[in-house]
Amino acid sequence: MNTSNSSQPPIIVLISANIEWRAIRKLFPNVTIQHSPYGEWFTTDLALPTSKNNLSVYFFHGGWGKIAAAGSTQYVIDRWQPELLINLGTCGGFEGHIQRNEVILVDKTIVYDIIEQMGDYDEHIAHYTTVLDLSWLPADVPQSVRRTLLVSGDRDLLPEDIHHLASKFGAVAGDWESGAIAFVASRNQVRLIILRGVTDLVGAQGGEAYGNLQFFEQATLKIMQNLTNHLPAWLQIASHES
């Protein structure tokens, strides 16, 4: 079997939260772990669905929150000049707007936790809003997804956030890192796919996973397994487009 061509720029899979990374480590137990200023990383060859070739992929733990996400995204771009970044991870869904285990293909990110009291709030929100160019993807993508925006903030969603975020932005889910990753990738003109699965729902009564870390860990493993199962098919699309 042919292995990937090492002369091609790499595809890097960014994993943000620590629990998400632990799930990835369980799914790839035999890899050689290396270290960066942000966390662990490894390379592995993945078989493409309709090809005799393998594709070498870098999995990189970028860290949780906007600071680590922005820094680690710029780090991998500067170090490896990737042709494509893929962020796999989780998000919290808005109860009544989305179902648990749905996967979001993110087409826009909005950083919602900006508090501006000296200038125009909408102008500052717009500055860190990123529209992802997904025009190169085919109409039929490899898995069932909801193509929509994702809001990001450096905190878990609060019940009182839901109505505002849904009505103002049309959001159905939120996370911590996607806004920063998309912003940096866009500034560097690097293609990006963000796929986030809904682990838990947040509504008027609170969040399903709040105060229940075991629930979140189990849901995260399920989501990361689903995303990595479909990853080779997404890579096949990317290899055809590169």
C-alpha positions as CSV (number, residue, x, y, z in Angstrom):
1,M,0.0,0.0,0.0
2,N,1.2,3.4,-0.9
3,T,1.8,5.9,1.9
4,S,1.2,9.6,1.7
5,N,3.5,11.9,-0.1
6,S,5.5,13.7,2.5
7,S,6.2,16.6,0.1
8,Q,2.5,17.6,0.4
9,P,1.6,20.2,3.0
10,P,0.1,18.4,6.0
11,I,-3.5,18.3,7.1
12,I,-3.7,19.1,10.8
13,V,-6.6,18.0,13.0
14,L,-6.9,20.5,15.9
15,I,-8.4,19.1,19.1
16,S,-9.2,21.7,21.8
17,A,-10.5,20.6,25.2
18,N,-8.5,18.3,27.4
19,I,-11.4,15.7,27.6
20,E,-11.7,15.8,23.8
21,W,-7.9,15.0,23.6
22,R,-8.2,12.2,26.1
23,A,-10.9,10.7,23.9
24,I,-8.6,10.9,20.9
25,R,-5.8,9.2,22.8
26,K,-8.1,6.3,23.5
27,L,-9.1,6.1,19.8
28,F,-5.4,6.1,18.7
29,P,-3.6,4.2,21.5
30,N,-0.5,3.1,19.6
31,V,0.8,6.4,18.2
32,T,4.1,8.1,19.2
33,I,3.4,11.1,21.2
34,Q,5.4,14.3,20.8
35,H,5.1,17.6,22.6
36,S,4.7,21.3,21.7
37,P,4.3,24.4,23.9
38,Y,0.6,23.9,23.8
39,G,0.2,20.1,24.3
40,E,0.7,16.7,22.8
41,W,0.6,15.9,19.1
42,F,1.2,12.9,16.9
43,T,1.0,11.8,13.3
44,T,-0.8,8.8,11.9
45,D,-1.6,7.4,8.4
46,L,-5.3,7.1,7.7
47,A,-6.7,5.0,4.8
48,L,-8.9,6.9,2.4
49,P,-12.2,5.2,1.6
50,T,-11.8,4.8,-2.2
51,S,-8.1,5.0,-2.6
52,K,-5.1,2.6,-2.2
53,N,-3.2,5.4,-0.6
54,N,-2.9,6.4,3.0
55,L,-2.8,10.1,4.0
56,S,-0.6,11.3,6.8
57,V,-2.5,13.4,9.3
58,Y,-1.2,15.4,12.3
59,F,-3.4,15.4,15.4
60,F,-2.6,18.4,17.6
61,H,-3.9,19.3,21.1
62,G,-4.3,23.0,21.0
63,G,-5.8,23.6,24.4
64,W,-9.1,24.9,25.8
65,G,-10.4,28.5,25.5
66,K,-9.8,31.3,23.1
67,I,-6.2,32.1,24.1
68,A,-4.8,28.6,23.7
69,A,-6.9,28.1,20.5
70,A,-5.6,31.2,18.8
71,G,-2.0,30.7,19.9
72,S,-1.9,27.0,18.9
73,T,-3.6,27.6,15.6
74,Q,-1.0,30.2,14.6
75,Y,1.7,27.8,15.9
76,V,0.7,25.0,13.7
77,I,0.3,27.3,10.7
78,D,3.8,28.8,11.2
79,R,5.5,25.4,11.8
80,W,3.9,23.2,9.2
81,Q,2.1,25.5,6.6
82,P,-0.8,23.1,6.4
83,E,-3.1,23.0,3.4
84,L,-6.1,22.4,5.6
85,L,-7.0,22.6,9.3
86,I,-9.8,20.5,10.7
87,N,-11.1,21.2,14.2
88,L,-13.0,18.3,15.7
89,G,-14.7,18.7,19.0
90,T,-17.9,19.2,21.0
91,C,-20.3,22.0,21.7
92,G,-23.3,22.7,24.0
93,G,-26.7,22.8,22.2
94,F,-29.6,25.1,22.9
95,E,-32.5,23.0,24.2
96,G,-35.4,23.2,21.8
97,H,-33.1,24.3,18.9
98,I,-31.0,21.3,18.3
99,Q,-30.7,17.6,19.4
100,R,-28.0,15.9,21.4
101,N,-25.4,14.1,19.1
102,E,-26.1,16.3,16.1
103,V,-23.0,17.4,14.3
104,I,-22.5,21.0,13.2
105,L,-20.5,21.9,10.1
106,V,-19.7,25.5,11.1
107,D,-20.1,28.1,8.4
108,K,-19.7,31.2,10.6
109,T,-18.2,31.8,14.1
110,I,-19.2,34.7,16.4
111,V,-17.3,35.6,19.6
112,Y,-20.2,36.6,21.8
113,D,-18.6,37.3,25.2
114,I,-17.3,40.8,24.3
115,I,-18.6,43.5,26.7
116,E,-18.1,46.9,25.0
117,Q,-19.2,50.0,27.0
118,M,-17.3,52.7,25.2
119,G,-18.0,52.1,21.5
120,D,-20.4,50.2,19.3
121,Y,-21.2,46.7,20.5
122,D,-22.2,45.4,17.1
123,E,-19.1,46.8,15.5
124,H,-16.9,44.9,18.0
125,I,-18.9,41.7,17.6
126,A,-18.5,42.0,13.8
127,H,-14.7,42.4,14.1
128,Y,-14.3,38.9,15.5
129,T,-17.0,37.3,13.4
130,T,-15.6,34.9,10.7
131,V,-17.4,33.5,7.7
132,L,-15.8,30.2,6.7
133,D,-15.3,29.6,3.0
134,L,-16.8,26.2,2.4
135,S,-17.5,26.7,-1.3
136,W,-15.0,24.0,-2.2
137,L,-17.0,21.3,-0.4
138,P,-19.4,19.2,-2.4
139,A,-23.1,19.4,-1.8
140,D,-23.1,15.8,-0.4
141,V,-20.7,15.8,2.6
142,P,-19.6,12.5,4.2
143,Q,-21.9,12.6,7.2
144,S,-25.1,14.0,8.4
145,V,-24.5,17.6,9.6
146,R,-26.3,20.8,10.3
147,R,-24.6,23.6,8.5
148,T,-24.9,26.6,10.7
149,L,-23.0,29.2,12.8
150,L,-21.5,28.6,16.2
151,V,-21.0,31.1,19.0
152,S,-17.9,31.0,21.1
153,G,-17.1,32.4,24.5
154,D,-14.6,31.8,27.3
155,R,-17.3,30.3,29.6
156,D,-20.0,27.7,29.6
157,L,-23.4,28.7,28.3
158,L,-25.8,30.1,30.9
159,P,-29.5,29.5,30.8
160,E,-30.0,33.3,30.5
161,D,-27.7,33.4,27.4
162,I,-29.9,31.1,25.2
163,H,-32.7,33.5,24.2
164,H,-30.4,36.3,23.4
165,L,-27.9,34.2,21.4
166,A,-30.7,32.5,19.5
167,S,-32.7,35.6,18.7
168,K,-29.8,38.0,17.9
169,F,-27.5,35.6,16.0
170,G,-29.7,32.6,15.1
171,A,-27.4,30.4,17.1
172,V,-28.3,26.9,18.1
173,A,-25.1,25.9,20.0
174,G,-21.9,27.3,21.5
175,D,-18.4,26.4,22.4
176,W,-15.2,27.9,23.7
177,E,-12.6,27.8,20.8
178,S,-14.1,27.8,17.3
179,G,-14.3,31.6,17.0
180,A,-10.5,32.0,17.7
181,I,-9.5,29.1,15.5
182,A,-11.6,30.5,12.6
183,F,-10.3,34.0,13.1
184,V,-6.7,33.0,12.9
185,A,-7.1,30.6,10.0
186,S,-8.9,33.2,8.0
187,R,-6.2,35.8,8.6
188,N,-3.6,33.3,7.4
189,Q,-5.8,32.3,4.4
190,V,-5.8,28.6,5.4
191,R,-8.7,26.4,4.6
192,L,-10.6,25.3,7.7
193,I,-13.4,22.7,8.5
194,I,-14.9,22.9,11.9
195,L,-17.1,19.9,13.0
196,R,-18.6,20.0,16.4
197,G,-20.9,17.4,17.9
198,V,-23.5,18.3,20.6
199,T,-22.7,16.5,23.8
200,D,-25.3,18.2,26.0
201,L,-28.2,20.6,26.0
202,V,-28.6,23.9,27.9
203,G,-32.0,25.2,28.7
204,A,-34.0,27.1,31.3
205,Q,-33.2,24.5,33.9
206,G,-29.5,24.6,33.3
207,G,-27.1,22.3,31.5
208,E,-27.3,18.5,31.3
209,A,-23.6,18.1,31.9
210,Y,-23.2,20.9,34.5
211,G,-22.0,19.3,37.7
212,N,-21.8,15.9,36.0
213,L,-18.3,15.5,34.5
214,Q,-18.9,11.8,33.9
215,F,-21.9,12.5,31.6
216,F,-19.7,14.9,29.6
217,E,-16.8,12.5,29.3
218,Q,-19.0,9.7,28.1
219,A,-20.8,12.0,25.6
220,T,-17.5,13.4,24.4
221,L,-16.1,10.0,23.7
222,K,-19.2,9.1,21.6
223,I,-18.9,12.3,19.7
224,M,-15.2,12.0,19.0
225,Q,-15.6,8.4,17.9
226,N,-18.3,9.5,15.4
227,L,-16.2,12.4,14.1
228,T,-13.0,10.3,13.7
229,N,-15.0,7.5,12.0
230,H,-16.0,9.9,9.3
231,L,-12.7,11.8,9.1
232,P,-11.1,9.7,6.3
233,A,-14.1,10.6,4.0
234,W,-13.6,14.3,4.7
235,L,-9.9,13.8,4.0
236,Q,-10.7,12.2,0.7
237,I,-12.6,15.4,-0.3
238,A,-9.6,17.5,0.8
239,S,-7.1,15.4,-1.1
240,H,-9.2,15.7,-4.3
241,E,-9.4,19.5,-3.9
242,S,-5.7,20.2,-3.0
